Amino acid sequence: MRRYTVILEYDPEACSYSVTVPALPGCTSQGVTVEEALANAKEAITGHIATLQSIGEPVPEEAEGPMIVVASVAA
């Protein structure tokens, strides 16, 4: 079982969530709801890993998840 951090960002123009997987560059997905976005992310990750394996490339492991912080600034 592999574990990867996924980042969901809501796009109000598209009315959907975009998904990126920092440990797997190029692995992206989307979904209208959070649940759909996560399900699609799992499918994208599985496909991305299968593609890497089929072409003989190493599959990145996520050693440590990305750090997300909020920075407050005067506007």
Residue pairs with C-beta under 8 A, 6 or more apart in sequence:
2 45
2 49
2 59
2 61
3 62
4 21
4 23
4 24
4 45
4 62
5 21
5 22
5 23
5 62
5 65
5 66
6 19
6 20
6 21
6 38
6 41
6 45
7 19
7 20
7 21
7 22
7 66
8 17
8 18
8 19
8 34
8 37
8 38
8 41
9 17
9 18
9 20
10 16
10 17
11 17
11 18
14 30
15 32
16 30
16 31
16 32
16 37
17 30
17 31
17 32
17 33
17 34
17 36
17 37
18 28
18 29
18 30
18 37
19 28
19 29
19 30
19 31
19 37
19 38
19 40
19 41
19 44
20 27
20 28
21 27
21 28
21 41
21 44
21 45
21 48
22 62
22 66
23 60
23 61
23 62
24 45
24 48
24 49
24 60
26 48
27 44
27 45
27 48
28 44
29 37
29 40
29 41
29 43
29 44
30 37
30 40
31 37
31 38
31 39
31 40
31 41
49 59
52 58
52 59
53 59
